Every structure is written in C-alpha cells, then in structure tokens.
Amino acid sequence: QVQLVESGGGLVQAGGSLRLSCAASTRTSSAYTLAWFRQAPGQEREFVAAVSWTGGRTFYGDSVKGRFTISRDNAANTVFLRLNSPRPEDTAVYYCAAAPSRLRVGVRAAEYDYWGPGAQVTVSS
C-alpha cells in the first residue's frame, strides 16, 4: 500500500520556476515507478514525467521536455518535479502517481495504481 501527497503548488509567473514534491508513505516506495500527471479543466489527464525506481531513467511528455525535471530521493521517499520556464498553458492540477516497477514505464494514467490528491499550479502571464 502506497499513499502519496503532493506539496509545493501555487502561483508562479511565466518564465519563473517552481518545485513540486510528493511524499510516499513508506520506504517500499523505492520499488515503484513514480510519475507526474496533470489535468486542466475540460482536458484529459496528461502524462508529464516519470522516473524509474533506481532514478537511472527519466521520461517526459513532449509538451514539457526540456523544461521540467523529475527526480527522486528514495531515502526520503519523495519524488520531485521542477517546473522551469512554465507557461500559462502549464496551468493544471498536478498529480503524483506510483506503480510497481516494470520494464516499461507507463505513460497512461490507467497503468498507475496509487495517486495523490493533486496540487494546483497556476502560471500567470
């Protein structure tokens, strides 16, 4: 059983930076792939980034590649998402998600078993 909770959301100006954190409940989270998704009003949930359980592989959605960075600290049971140069279209509720480690890192929301409640990120122009 993995419980997740996001923090660090809020208002950020376009071109600024912001870091989201997601804390997992136990050390067993180190055996999980961790990911970030986001959902804007009226839109479907969108894959943002994922990191393998070792931290050795990272994956990004096309819309954020080169701007956002995902990382994890297994000792702290935490995954991070740094939003560099965010744009107004990045405004959304951001969710962290976890799934047991597998060879293929999923990019579909249905492939993840555990979810945090979400954190609002608003990017002002």
N, CA, C and O of each residue as an XYZ file, in Angstrom:
500
protein
N       0.847     -1.182      0.000
C       0.000      0.000      0.000
C       0.889      1.242      0.000
O       1.782      1.371      0.837
N       0.643      2.148     -0.935
C       1.409      3.377     -1.051
C       0.440      4.545     -0.985
O      -0.537      4.603     -1.731
N       0.719      5.461     -0.093
C      -0.045      6.694     -0.010
C       0.852      7.852     -0.418
O       2.018      7.911     -0.029
N       0.307      8.766     -1.200
C       1.056      9.872     -1.774
C       0.369     11.184     -1.452
O      -0.858     11.255     -1.388
N       1.164     12.219     -1.250
C       0.619     13.553     -1.043
C       1.559     14.573     -1.659
O       2.763     14.564     -1.402
N       0.990     15.458     -2.481
C       1.771     16.480     -3.160
C       1.866     17.740     -2.309
O       1.018     18.001     -1.455
N       2.912     18.509     -2.562
C       3.063     19.816     -1.941
C       3.871     20.712     -2.870
O       4.531     20.233     -3.793
N       3.815     22.004     -2.620
C       4.603     22.954     -3.386
C       3.859     23.660     -4.498
O       4.445     24.484     -5.200
N       2.588     23.362     -4.676
C       1.822     24.040     -5.702
C       1.541     25.484     -5.334
O       1.784     25.917     -4.207
N       1.028     26.218     -6.304
C       0.704     27.610     -6.077
C       0.809     28.421     -7.345
O       0.736     27.886     -8.452
N       0.981     29.713     -7.174
C       1.046     30.657     -8.281
C       2.499     30.935     -8.636
O       3.327     31.176     -7.757
N       2.802     30.902     -9.927
C       4.138     31.210    -10.409
C       4.013     32.035    -11.682
O       3.103     31.819    -12.482
N       4.916     32.967    -11.865
C       4.915     33.769    -13.080
C       5.532     33.000    -14.233
O       6.442     32.192    -14.045
N       5.025     33.262    -15.426
C       5.614     32.666    -16.619
C       7.100     33.001    -16.685
O       7.503     34.142    -16.458
N       7.899     31.998    -16.997
C       9.332     32.185    -17.060
C      10.048     32.010    -15.740
O      11.278     32.033    -15.694
N       9.301     31.835    -14.667
C       9.892     31.605    -13.365
C      10.195     30.138    -13.145
O      10.489     29.405    -14.090
N      10.123     29.715    -11.900
C      10.359     28.316    -11.579
C       9.576     27.939    -10.343
O       9.209     28.790     -9.533
N       9.329     26.655    -10.212
C       8.577     26.123     -9.090
C       8.929     24.652     -8.950
O       9.183     23.975     -9.946
N       8.946     24.155     -7.726
C       9.219     22.753     -7.495
C       8.090     22.108     -6.722
O       7.699     22.577     -5.653
N       7.574     21.029     -7.278
C       6.585     20.210     -6.606
C       7.267     19.033     -5.933
O       8.266     18.514     -6.431
N       6.727     18.619     -4.809
C       7.208     17.444     -4.100
C       6.052     16.495     -3.868
O       4.899     16.914     -3.767
N       6.364     15.227     -3.786
C       5.371     14.214     -3.467
C       6.007     13.215     -2.523
O       6.984     12.555     -2.875
N       5.460     13.104     -1.332
C       5.984     12.213     -0.316
C       5.182     10.922     -0.284
O       3.952     10.945     -0.271
N       5.883      9.800     -0.273
C       5.264      8.491     -0.186
C       5.244      8.024      1.257
O       5.993      8.526      2.094
N       4.379      7.056      1.540
C       4.102      6.676      2.915
C       5.209      5.871      3.581
O       5.465      6.050      4.772
N       5.873      4.983      2.836
C       6.860      4.082      3.423
C       8.068      3.935      2.513
O       8.078      4.418      1.381
N       9.083      3.257      3.031
C      10.299      3.004      2.255
C      10.036      2.094      1.063
O      10.831      2.072      0.124
N       8.949      1.348      1.081
C       8.653      0.460     -0.031
C       8.403      1.214     -1.328
O       8.381      0.603     -2.397
N       8.214      2.520     -1.259
C       8.058      3.301     -2.473
C       9.291      3.248     -3.358
O       9.203      3.557     -4.546
N      10.433      2.865     -2.813
C      11.647      2.761     -3.617
C      11.542      1.691     -4.691
O      12.309      1.714     -5.653
N      10.613      0.755     -4.551
C      10.415     -0.299     -5.527
C       9.372      0.067     -6.582
O       8.944     -0.796     -7.349
N       8.966      1.308     -6.629
C       7.912      1.759     -7.523
C       8.434      2.743     -8.553
O       9.311      3.561     -8.275
N       7.873      2.641     -9.748
C       7.981      3.724    -10.702
C       7.114      4.882    -10.218
O       5.973      4.682     -9.801
N       7.654      6.074    -10.275
C       6.924      7.263     -9.846
C       6.749      8.208    -11.023
O       7.628      8.327    -11.877
N       5.613      8.873    -11.058
C       5.287      9.701    -12.211
C       4.497     10.926    -11.785
O       3.953     10.996    -10.683
N       4.454     11.878    -12.689
C       3.605     13.055    -12.553
C       2.665     13.138    -13.749
O       3.074     12.953    -14.896
N       1.412     13.417    -13.463
C       0.408     13.710    -14.469
C      -0.201     15.066    -14.145
O      -0.024     15.587    -13.044
N      -0.913     15.628    -15.099
C      -1.621     16.869    -14.845
C      -2.940     16.864    -15.593
O      -3.114     16.158    -16.586
N      -3.863     17.668    -15.094
C      -5.177     17.763    -15.704
C      -5.686     19.187    -15.590
O      -5.839     19.724    -14.493
N      -5.945     19.785    -16.736
C      -6.524     21.115    -16.798
C      -8.037     21.000    -16.946
O      -8.533     19.963    -17.387
N      -8.780     22.046    -16.586
C     -10.240     21.978    -16.713
C     -10.674     21.631    -18.125
O     -10.206     22.230    -19.094
N     -11.566     20.666    -18.237
C     -12.074     20.257    -19.530
C     -11.130     19.402    -20.345
O     -11.443     19.062    -21.486
N      -9.982     19.044    -19.793
C      -8.990     18.262    -20.516
C      -8.820     16.891    -19.875
O      -9.162     16.687    -18.710
N      -8.292     15.965    -20.649
C      -7.970     14.659    -20.113
C      -6.653     14.713    -19.350
O      -5.821     15.592    -19.571
N      -6.488     13.760    -18.455
C      -5.259     13.698    -17.696
C      -4.079     13.425    -18.630
O      -4.137     12.532    -19.476
N      -3.016     14.201    -18.468
C      -1.883     14.191    -19.381
C      -0.621     13.726    -18.667
O      -0.338     14.156    -17.548
N       0.127     12.856    -19.311
C       1.408     12.422    -18.781
C       2.407     13.562    -18.819
O       2.535     14.251    -19.832
N       3.117     13.763    -17.715
C       4.117     14.815    -17.616
C       5.528     14.225    -17.564
O       6.379     14.579    -18.379
N       5.774     13.335    -16.617
C       7.119     12.796    -16.430
C       7.054     11.547    -15.577
O       6.105     11.351    -14.817
N       8.064     10.702    -15.702
C       8.188      9.512    -14.872
C       9.656      9.230    -14.619
O      10.521      9.634    -15.396
N       9.929      8.537    -13.531
C      11.295      8.159    -13.176
C      11.287      6.717    -12.691
O      10.410      6.311    -11.928
N      12.277      5.945    -13.142
C      12.388      4.556    -12.733
C      12.747      4.464    -11.258
O      13.149      5.450    -10.639
N      12.596      3.267    -10.704
C      12.784      3.136     -9.252
C      14.214      3.391     -8.817
O      14.450      3.798     -7.680
N      15.176      3.159     -9.707
C      16.566      3.446     -9.387
C      16.924      4.915     -9.607
O      17.982      5.368     -9.169
N      16.063      5.649    -10.271
C      16.374      7.007    -10.649
C      17.241      7.122    -11.882
O      17.599      8.229    -12.283
N      17.589      5.993    -12.496
C      18.503      5.999    -13.615
C      17.885      6.361    -14.952
O      18.604      6.716    -15.886
N      16.581      6.279    -15.060
C      15.890      6.603    -16.304
C      14.764      7.584    -16.020
O      14.015      7.433    -15.054
N      14.660      8.569    -16.857
C      13.576      9.540    -16.769
C      12.887      9.664    -18.114
O      13.494      9.432    -19.160
N      11.623     10.029    -18.079
C      10.799     10.126    -19.272
C       9.915     11.364    -19.145
O       9.460     11.708    -18.054
N       9.680     12.026    -20.275
C       8.930     13.268    -20.261
C       7.923     13.312    -21.395
O       8.160     12.796    -22.487
N       6.797     13.939    -21.107
C       5.864     14.229    -22.167
C       6.422     15.286    -23.105
O       7.229     16.126    -22.706
N       5.981     15.234    -24.355
C       6.523     16.146    -25.355
C       6.315     17.611    -24.987
O       7.154     18.453    -25.308
N       5.228     17.918    -24.331
C       4.912     19.305    -24.048
C       5.807     19.921    -22.977
O       5.870     21.146    -22.870
N       6.497     19.108    -22.186
C       7.329     19.632    -21.110
C       8.797     19.271    -21.271
O       9.629     19.727    -20.486
N       9.129     18.474    -22.258
C      10.505     18.033    -22.442
C      11.423     19.238    -22.620
O      11.144     20.140    -23.410
N      12.515     19.234    -21.876
C      13.463     20.323    -21.928
C      13.171     21.452    -20.961
O      14.001     22.346    -20.793
N      12.012     21.434    -20.321
C      11.641     22.486    -19.376
C      11.449     21.966    -17.955
O      11.824     22.641    -16.996
N      10.876     20.785    -17.810
C      10.617     20.212    -16.492
C      11.629     19.115    -16.193
O      12.165     18.484    -17.104
N      11.884     18.897    -14.908
C      12.824     17.872    -14.484
C      12.217     17.056    -13.355
O      11.756     17.608    -12.356
N      12.221     15.740    -13.520
C      11.761     14.844    -12.473
C      12.969     14.199    -11.806
O      13.957     13.884    -12.469
N      12.886     14.006    -10.508
C      13.932     13.330     -9.757
C      13.309     12.668     -8.539
O      12.163     12.947     -8.187
N      14.070     11.793     -7.901
C      13.553     11.137     -6.703
C      14.656     10.965     -5.690
O      15.834     10.858     -6.033
N      14.258     10.940     -4.445
C      15.146     10.693     -3.322
C      14.540      9.535     -2.555
O      13.634      9.726     -1.743
N      15.037      8.332     -2.810
C      14.438      7.156     -2.198
C      14.623      7.134     -0.680
O      13.772      6.614      0.041
N      15.724      7.693     -0.196
C      15.931      7.748      1.244
C      14.863      8.596      1.925
O      14.494      8.343      3.071
N      14.372      9.601      1.211
C      13.334     10.465      1.741
C      11.944     10.081      1.256
O      10.964     10.738      1.607
N      11.844      9.025      0.452
C      10.560      8.565     -0.086
C       9.816      9.687     -0.791
O       8.616      9.877     -0.591
N      10.540     10.425     -1.617
C       9.989     11.625     -2.222
C      10.354     11.696     -3.697
O      11.471     11.355     -4.087
N       9.409     12.139     -4.511
C       9.651     12.437     -5.912
C       9.388     13.922     -6.124
O       8.488     14.499     -5.515
N      10.185     14.530     -6.994
C      10.109     15.958     -7.236
C       9.811     16.224     -8.705
O      10.121     15.412     -9.576
N       9.215     17.356     -8.954
C       9.060     17.866    -10.305
C       9.411     19.345    -10.282
O       8.738     20.140     -9.626
N      10.463     19.709    -10.998
C      10.850     21.105    -11.109
C      10.329     21.667    -12.416
O      10.608     21.143    -13.495
N       9.579     22.728    -12.301
C       8.988     23.380    -13.462
C       9.842     24.591    -13.806
O       9.796     25.608    -13.115
N      10.610     24.479    -14.862
C      11.428     25.577    -15.349
C      10.724     26.265    -16.507
O      10.151     25.610    -17.376
N      10.773     27.573    -16.510
C      10.145     28.368    -17.567
C       8.711     27.940    -17.835
O       8.356     27.684    -18.985
N       7.885     27.857    -16.813
C       6.499     27.447    -17.048
C       5.743     28.473    -17.876
O       6.067     29.661    -17.873
N       4.742     27.996    -18.575
C       3.899     28.812    -19.421
C       2.474     28.780    -18.910
O       2.107     27.866    -18.172
N       1.655     29.765    -19.290
C       0.256     29.731    -18.840
C      -0.455     28.420    -19.177
O      -1.314     27.976    -18.416
N      -0.116     27.803    -20.286
C      -0.750     26.541    -20.652
C      -0.325     25.379    -19.764
O      -0.886     24.289    -19.876
N       0.653     25.585    -18.884
C       1.020     24.572    -17.903
C       0.107     24.587    -16.686
O       0.222     23.722    -15.818
N      -0.786     25.545    -16.612
C      -1.727     25.620    -15.503
C      -2.585     24.364    -15.461
O      -3.209     23.997    -16.457
N      -2.614     23.708    -14.309
C      -3.354     22.457    -14.167
C      -3.255     21.997    -12.724
O      -2.509     22.562    -11.924
N      -4.016     20.970    -12.407
C      -3.806     20.225    -11.182
C      -2.776     19.143    -11.482
O      -2.937     18.368    -12.424
N      -1.737     19.094    -10.691
C      -0.663     18.132    -10.880
C      -0.796     17.008     -9.863
O      -0.963     17.252     -8.668
N      -0.721     15.771    -10.353
C      -0.864     14.582     -9.531
C       0.404     13.746     -9.590
O       0.981     13.571    -10.663
N       0.840     13.234     -8.462
C       1.872     12.213     -8.494
C       1.215     10.842     -8.453
O       0.118     10.679     -7.918
N       1.898      9.864     -9.021
C       1.352      8.527     -9.154
C       2.462      7.500     -8.986
O       3.634      7.799     -9.212
N       2.087      6.295     -8.589
C       3.047      5.225     -8.364
C       2.513      3.914     -8.909
O       1.308      3.664     -8.896
N       3.430      3.077     -9.389
C       3.109      1.743     -9.856
C       4.285      0.828     -9.572
O       5.428      1.284     -9.588
N       4.039     -0.458     -9.310
C       5.161     -1.375     -9.132
C       6.100     -1.323    -10.324
O       5.669     -1.208    -11.471
N       7.387     -1.410    -10.032
C       8.388     -1.310    -11.091
C       8.183     -2.387    -12.147
O       7.845     -3.529    -11.835
N       8.392     -2.004    -13.395
C       8.276     -2.903    -14.529
C       9.269     -2.465    -15.592
O       9.849     -1.382    -15.502
N       9.464     -3.305    -16.597
C      10.436     -2.972    -17.631
C      10.033     -1.731    -18.417
O      10.873     -0.891    -18.740
N       8.753     -1.624    -18.718
C       8.263     -0.492    -19.481
C       7.626      0.514    -18.538
O       6.758      0.161    -17.741
N       8.052      1.750    -18.627
C       7.475      2.813    -17.829
C       6.205      3.292    -18.509
O       6.224      3.686    -19.675
N       5.106      3.255    -17.776
C       3.825      3.613    -18.352
C       3.656      5.110    -18.522
O       4.177      5.901    -17.736
N       2.921      5.491    -19.557
C       2.560      6.882    -19.794
C       1.054      7.072    -19.796
O       0.572      8.164    -20.094
N       0.304      6.028    -19.469
C      -1.137      6.105    -19.370
C      -1.549      6.111    -17.900
O      -1.000      5.367    -17.087
N      -2.503      6.943    -17.579
C      -2.950      7.037    -16.203
C      -3.445      5.698    -15.671
O      -3.260      5.392    -14.493
N      -4.072      4.900    -16.530
C      -4.624      3.622    -16.097
C      -3.551      2.633    -15.675
O      -3.863      1.633    -15.029
N      -2.307      2.882    -16.019
C      -1.234      1.969    -15.660
C      -0.705      2.195    -14.245
O       0.142      1.437    -13.773
N      -1.193      3.220    -13.574
C      -0.722      3.547    -12.233
C      -1.764      3.180    -11.192
O      -2.966      3.346    -11.403
N      -1.280      2.680    -10.069
C      -2.142      2.113     -9.049
C      -2.469      3.080     -7.918
O      -3.536      2.986     -7.312
N      -1.575      3.995     -7.635
C      -1.729      4.877     -6.485
C      -1.585      6.321     -6.927
O      -0.763      6.643     -7.785
N      -2.392      7.186     -6.333
C      -2.443      8.591     -6.716
C      -2.514      9.497     -5.504
O      -3.151      9.176     -4.501
N      -1.848     10.639     -5.616
C      -2.035     11.677     -4.635
C      -3.286     12.476     -4.930
O      -3.885     12.316     -5.993
N      -3.690     13.335     -4.008
C      -4.913     14.124     -4.205
C      -4.776     15.272     -5.196
O      -5.787     15.828     -5.625
N      -3.572     15.638     -5.565
C      -3.352     16.690     -6.540
C      -2.958     18.008     -5.908
O      -3.286     18.288     -4.755
N      -2.248     18.812     -6.682
C      -1.827     20.148     -6.260
C      -2.029     21.111     -7.422
O      -1.603     20.840     -8.545
N      -2.674     22.227     -7.149
C      -2.937     23.214     -8.187
C      -1.685     24.025     -8.485
O      -1.017     24.514     -7.574
N      -1.376     24.162     -9.766
C      -0.324     25.048    -10.238
C      -0.956     26.030    -11.212
O      -1.582     25.629    -12.193
N      -0.789     27.307    -10.939
C      -1.315     28.353    -11.804
C      -0.158     29.212    -12.287
O       0.611     29.741    -11.484
N      -0.037     29.346    -13.595
C       1.036     30.126    -14.199
C       0.431     31.401    -14.757
O      -0.446     31.354    -15.620
N       0.891     32.526    -14.271
C       0.385     33.814    -14.713
C       1.293     34.392    -15.792
O       2.505     34.177    -15.777
N       0.700     35.123    -16.721
C       1.462     35.729    -17.798
C       1.966     37.107    -17.415
O       2.632     37.766    -18.213
